[in-house]
Amino acid sequence: MIACTHLDLVQDVEPRSRGCEECLQMGDTWVHLRECLICGHVGCCDSSKNKHATKHFHKTLHPIIRSLEPEEDWRWCYIDEVLF
């Protein structure tokens, strides 16, 4: 079983917005929201046309996100490609 090796980077963050930060600035929509567990950035998921959560990872290399969807309690590490 592969484990995430970046858990030491996780911070005690609060979501920085109530929606995808970039989509809100653009006046666009999203499908699902993801929160960066390093800085609190809120971005849209890869099912959304803009994929801002993944773009945030590529820009910052902050590896771990969590779902902000009700009833979902999971984390994803982009680098280790592990869902936990």
PyMOL CGO cylinders between C-alpha atoms (Angstrom):
from pymol import cmd
from pymol.cgo import CYLINDER

trace = [
    CYLINDER, 0.00, 0.00, 0.00, 1.36, 3.42, -1.00, 0.3, 1, 1, 1, 1, 1, 1,
    CYLINDER, 1.36, 3.42, -1.00, 1.11, 6.16, 1.61, 0.3, 1, 1, 1, 1, 1, 1,
    CYLINDER, 1.11, 6.16, 1.61, 1.28, 9.92, 1.36, 0.3, 1, 1, 1, 1, 1, 1,
    CYLINDER, 1.28, 9.92, 1.36, 4.72, 11.19, 2.31, 0.3, 1, 1, 1, 1, 1, 1,
    CYLINDER, 4.72, 11.19, 2.31, 3.66, 14.84, 2.52, 0.3, 1, 1, 1, 1, 1, 1,
    CYLINDER, 3.66, 14.84, 2.52, 1.41, 14.86, 5.58, 0.3, 1, 1, 1, 1, 1, 1,
    CYLINDER, 1.41, 14.86, 5.58, 3.97, 16.94, 7.48, 0.3, 1, 1, 1, 1, 1, 1,
    CYLINDER, 3.97, 16.94, 7.48, 3.10, 19.86, 5.16, 0.3, 1, 1, 1, 1, 1, 1,
    CYLINDER, 3.10, 19.86, 5.16, -0.58, 19.97, 6.20, 0.3, 1, 1, 1, 1, 1, 1,
    CYLINDER, -0.58, 19.97, 6.20, -1.57, 23.12, 8.07, 0.3, 1, 1, 1, 1, 1, 1,
    CYLINDER, -1.57, 23.12, 8.07, -4.61, 23.98, 10.17, 0.3, 1, 1, 1, 1, 1, 1,
    CYLINDER, -4.61, 23.98, 10.17, -6.31, 26.10, 7.49, 0.3, 1, 1, 1, 1, 1, 1,
    CYLINDER, -6.31, 26.10, 7.49, -9.74, 27.54, 6.87, 0.3, 1, 1, 1, 1, 1, 1,
    CYLINDER, -9.74, 27.54, 6.87, -11.18, 27.82, 3.34, 0.3, 1, 1, 1, 1, 1, 1,
    CYLINDER, -11.18, 27.82, 3.34, -10.24, 31.24, 1.94, 0.3, 1, 1, 1, 1, 1, 1,
    CYLINDER, -10.24, 31.24, 1.94, -13.55, 31.62, 0.09, 0.3, 1, 1, 1, 1, 1, 1,
    CYLINDER, -13.55, 31.62, 0.09, -17.04, 30.15, -0.22, 0.3, 1, 1, 1, 1, 1, 1,
    CYLINDER, -17.04, 30.15, -0.22, -16.42, 29.13, -3.83, 0.3, 1, 1, 1, 1, 1, 1,
    CYLINDER, -16.42, 29.13, -3.83, -13.62, 28.63, -6.33, 0.3, 1, 1, 1, 1, 1, 1,
    CYLINDER, -13.62, 28.63, -6.33, -11.49, 31.75, -5.92, 0.3, 1, 1, 1, 1, 1, 1,
    CYLINDER, -11.49, 31.75, -5.92, -10.56, 32.09, -9.60, 0.3, 1, 1, 1, 1, 1, 1,
    CYLINDER, -10.56, 32.09, -9.60, -14.04, 31.21, -10.92, 0.3, 1, 1, 1, 1, 1, 1,
    CYLINDER, -14.04, 31.21, -10.92, -15.58, 33.83, -8.63, 0.3, 1, 1, 1, 1, 1, 1,
    CYLINDER, -15.58, 33.83, -8.63, -13.15, 36.44, -9.99, 0.3, 1, 1, 1, 1, 1, 1,
    CYLINDER, -13.15, 36.44, -9.99, -13.97, 35.39, -13.57, 0.3, 1, 1, 1, 1, 1, 1,
    CYLINDER, -13.97, 35.39, -13.57, -17.72, 35.15, -12.98, 0.3, 1, 1, 1, 1, 1, 1,
    CYLINDER, -17.72, 35.15, -12.98, -17.60, 31.47, -13.96, 0.3, 1, 1, 1, 1, 1, 1,
    CYLINDER, -17.60, 31.47, -13.96, -19.09, 28.30, -12.49, 0.3, 1, 1, 1, 1, 1, 1,
    CYLINDER, -19.09, 28.30, -12.49, -17.70, 25.06, -11.08, 0.3, 1, 1, 1, 1, 1, 1,
    CYLINDER, -17.70, 25.06, -11.08, -18.80, 21.48, -10.37, 0.3, 1, 1, 1, 1, 1, 1,
    CYLINDER, -18.80, 21.48, -10.37, -17.13, 20.61, -7.03, 0.3, 1, 1, 1, 1, 1, 1,
    CYLINDER, -17.13, 20.61, -7.03, -14.79, 22.43, -4.65, 0.3, 1, 1, 1, 1, 1, 1,
    CYLINDER, -14.79, 22.43, -4.65, -11.40, 21.39, -3.26, 0.3, 1, 1, 1, 1, 1, 1,
    CYLINDER, -11.40, 21.39, -3.26, -9.39, 23.04, -0.49, 0.3, 1, 1, 1, 1, 1, 1,
    CYLINDER, -9.39, 23.04, -0.49, -5.61, 23.14, -0.37, 0.3, 1, 1, 1, 1, 1, 1,
    CYLINDER, -5.61, 23.14, -0.37, -4.54, 21.85, 3.04, 0.3, 1, 1, 1, 1, 1, 1,
    CYLINDER, -4.54, 21.85, 3.04, -1.32, 23.85, 2.91, 0.3, 1, 1, 1, 1, 1, 1,
    CYLINDER, -1.32, 23.85, 2.91, -2.75, 27.38, 2.39, 0.3, 1, 1, 1, 1, 1, 1,
    CYLINDER, -2.75, 27.38, 2.39, -6.57, 27.16, 2.35, 0.3, 1, 1, 1, 1, 1, 1,
    CYLINDER, -6.57, 27.16, 2.35, -6.96, 28.04, -1.36, 0.3, 1, 1, 1, 1, 1, 1,
    CYLINDER, -6.96, 28.04, -1.36, -10.35, 26.93, -2.69, 0.3, 1, 1, 1, 1, 1, 1,
    CYLINDER, -10.35, 26.93, -2.69, -10.38, 25.73, -6.28, 0.3, 1, 1, 1, 1, 1, 1,
    CYLINDER, -10.38, 25.73, -6.28, -12.67, 23.81, -8.58, 0.3, 1, 1, 1, 1, 1, 1,
    CYLINDER, -12.67, 23.81, -8.58, -12.22, 20.10, -9.28, 0.3, 1, 1, 1, 1, 1, 1,
    CYLINDER, -12.22, 20.10, -9.28, -11.00, 18.41, -12.46, 0.3, 1, 1, 1, 1, 1, 1,
    CYLINDER, -11.00, 18.41, -12.46, -14.62, 17.78, -13.50, 0.3, 1, 1, 1, 1, 1, 1,
    CYLINDER, -14.62, 17.78, -13.50, -14.98, 21.57, -13.72, 0.3, 1, 1, 1, 1, 1, 1,
    CYLINDER, -14.98, 21.57, -13.72, -13.91, 23.19, -16.98, 0.3, 1, 1, 1, 1, 1, 1,
    CYLINDER, -13.91, 23.19, -16.98, -11.26, 25.40, -15.33, 0.3, 1, 1, 1, 1, 1, 1,
    CYLINDER, -11.26, 25.40, -15.33, -9.63, 22.80, -13.01, 0.3, 1, 1, 1, 1, 1, 1,
    CYLINDER, -9.63, 22.80, -13.01, -8.35, 25.50, -10.65, 0.3, 1, 1, 1, 1, 1, 1,
    CYLINDER, -8.35, 25.50, -10.65, -7.46, 23.14, -7.77, 0.3, 1, 1, 1, 1, 1, 1,
    CYLINDER, -7.46, 23.14, -7.77, -5.01, 21.24, -9.99, 0.3, 1, 1, 1, 1, 1, 1,
    CYLINDER, -5.01, 21.24, -9.99, -3.71, 24.50, -11.49, 0.3, 1, 1, 1, 1, 1, 1,
    CYLINDER, -3.71, 24.50, -11.49, -3.05, 25.72, -7.93, 0.3, 1, 1, 1, 1, 1, 1,
    CYLINDER, -3.05, 25.72, -7.93, -0.99, 22.58, -7.27, 0.3, 1, 1, 1, 1, 1, 1,
    CYLINDER, -0.99, 22.58, -7.27, 1.09, 23.08, -10.44, 0.3, 1, 1, 1, 1, 1, 1,
    CYLINDER, 1.09, 23.08, -10.44, 1.68, 26.75, -9.55, 0.3, 1, 1, 1, 1, 1, 1,
    CYLINDER, 1.68, 26.75, -9.55, 2.52, 26.27, -5.85, 0.3, 1, 1, 1, 1, 1, 1,
    CYLINDER, 2.52, 26.27, -5.85, 3.44, 22.57, -5.50, 0.3, 1, 1, 1, 1, 1, 1,
    CYLINDER, 3.44, 22.57, -5.50, 1.11, 22.38, -2.49, 0.3, 1, 1, 1, 1, 1, 1,
    CYLINDER, 1.11, 22.38, -2.49, 0.42, 18.63, -2.73, 0.3, 1, 1, 1, 1, 1, 1,
    CYLINDER, 0.42, 18.63, -2.73, -2.62, 17.86, -0.56, 0.3, 1, 1, 1, 1, 1, 1,
    CYLINDER, -2.62, 17.86, -0.56, -6.24, 18.84, -1.09, 0.3, 1, 1, 1, 1, 1, 1,
    CYLINDER, -6.24, 18.84, -1.09, -9.51, 17.82, 0.51, 0.3, 1, 1, 1, 1, 1, 1,
    CYLINDER, -9.51, 17.82, 0.51, -13.03, 17.78, -0.78, 0.3, 1, 1, 1, 1, 1, 1,
    CYLINDER, -13.03, 17.78, -0.78, -15.27, 20.63, 0.37, 0.3, 1, 1, 1, 1, 1, 1,
    CYLINDER, -15.27, 20.63, 0.37, -18.39, 18.76, -0.71, 0.3, 1, 1, 1, 1, 1, 1,
    CYLINDER, -18.39, 18.76, -0.71, -21.00, 17.83, 1.92, 0.3, 1, 1, 1, 1, 1, 1,
    CYLINDER, -21.00, 17.83, 1.92, -20.85, 14.17, 2.95, 0.3, 1, 1, 1, 1, 1, 1,
    CYLINDER, -20.85, 14.17, 2.95, -17.33, 13.75, 1.51, 0.3, 1, 1, 1, 1, 1, 1,
    CYLINDER, -17.33, 13.75, 1.51, -14.35, 13.26, 3.80, 0.3, 1, 1, 1, 1, 1, 1,
    CYLINDER, -14.35, 13.26, 3.80, -11.29, 12.47, 1.71, 0.3, 1, 1, 1, 1, 1, 1,
    CYLINDER, -11.29, 12.47, 1.71, -7.86, 13.87, 0.93, 0.3, 1, 1, 1, 1, 1, 1,
    CYLINDER, -7.86, 13.87, 0.93, -5.73, 13.56, -2.23, 0.3, 1, 1, 1, 1, 1, 1,
    CYLINDER, -5.73, 13.56, -2.23, -1.98, 13.91, -2.62, 0.3, 1, 1, 1, 1, 1, 1,
    CYLINDER, -1.98, 13.91, -2.62, -1.05, 15.05, -6.13, 0.3, 1, 1, 1, 1, 1, 1,
    CYLINDER, -1.05, 15.05, -6.13, 2.58, 13.98, -5.79, 0.3, 1, 1, 1, 1, 1, 1,
    CYLINDER, 2.58, 13.98, -5.79, 2.08, 10.48, -4.33, 0.3, 1, 1, 1, 1, 1, 1,
    CYLINDER, 2.08, 10.48, -4.33, -1.26, 10.03, -6.18, 0.3, 1, 1, 1, 1, 1, 1,
    CYLINDER, -1.26, 10.03, -6.18, -2.87, 8.68, -3.03, 0.3, 1, 1, 1, 1, 1, 1,
    CYLINDER, -2.87, 8.68, -3.03, -6.47, 9.04, -1.92, 0.3, 1, 1, 1, 1, 1, 1,
    CYLINDER, -6.47, 9.04, -1.92, -6.89, 8.82, 1.84, 0.3, 1, 1, 1, 1, 1, 1,
]
cmd.load_cgo(trace, "trace")
